[in-house]
Amino acid sequence: MADRPVTADRTIPASWYRPSIAERVRENMDRLTAAERKAAHILLANYPVVGLETVAEFAGRANVSAPTILRFVARLGFAGYPEFQKELRAELDARLLPPLSKSAPAASEFDADDFLDRFRSAVVDNITETFSHVPPAEFEGVVGLLANLKRRVHVLGGRFSDSLARYATAHLQIIRPDVVHLFGQKENWRDQLLDLGKKDVLVLFDVRRYQEDLANLAMNAAQRGTVIVLVTDQWLSPVARHAQHVLAARISVPSNWDSGAAVLALVEAVVAATTERLGDSARHRIAAVEQLRGQ
């Protein structure tokens, strides 16, 4: 779904593909000084709220100086703190947009050929931008967790994103054991929390508008020592504050609806890489499944 109106010439606004501040922080983490990294971690752990506070309040939370916060903001490409906060507020607005607030062509202006071309371009750009902004270390961390057969993997998504969670689960169950999709109503999740611990990985899918119940599940699981992996959009679900690893995808298209195409592509990349990492173990399981299908 568009976070800004489609322009008069019916092209996709370049601002759709501008990296979110959270993405910029993650991409630049290795270039930051030790003090700036403290500011970065505080911002990501309380995103975007901390960045909307004053420089002094942000500095106090991170236990660094005010000049450090200003240098950190400049490192992200902002001319000053007001510009940084303006961008954060725009992201906050984009997080909360309901379907009818996102742009779509008026019925009187609809042209099938034009629409398909614009939609195709948006989806292709979403996938390209998604892959170009995934930090390799983050991707590697997720694949390493999923390929660790000593860990159990639990997967769950939100109202629309749970279809992607089930898709990921179906593939992972073929290439490794101990992968489950959390089931039932949210009241049942609490029961399943009893079985989560330090040997478990909880993969959560959450895109705008984010679900508070998923954030609560992540918080409780993290308190039990469970490793949280979040698959989300560029504005970051609140689950991110509890996640050890975050994979963010672009979802905006010229429609009242968001697109899951880039999220799906990211999931398929994770599954493919995990299959490669597991090597013979995965291949033997795939062969066993095919043999059972043949019978």
Disulfide bonds with the S-S distance in Angstrom:
none
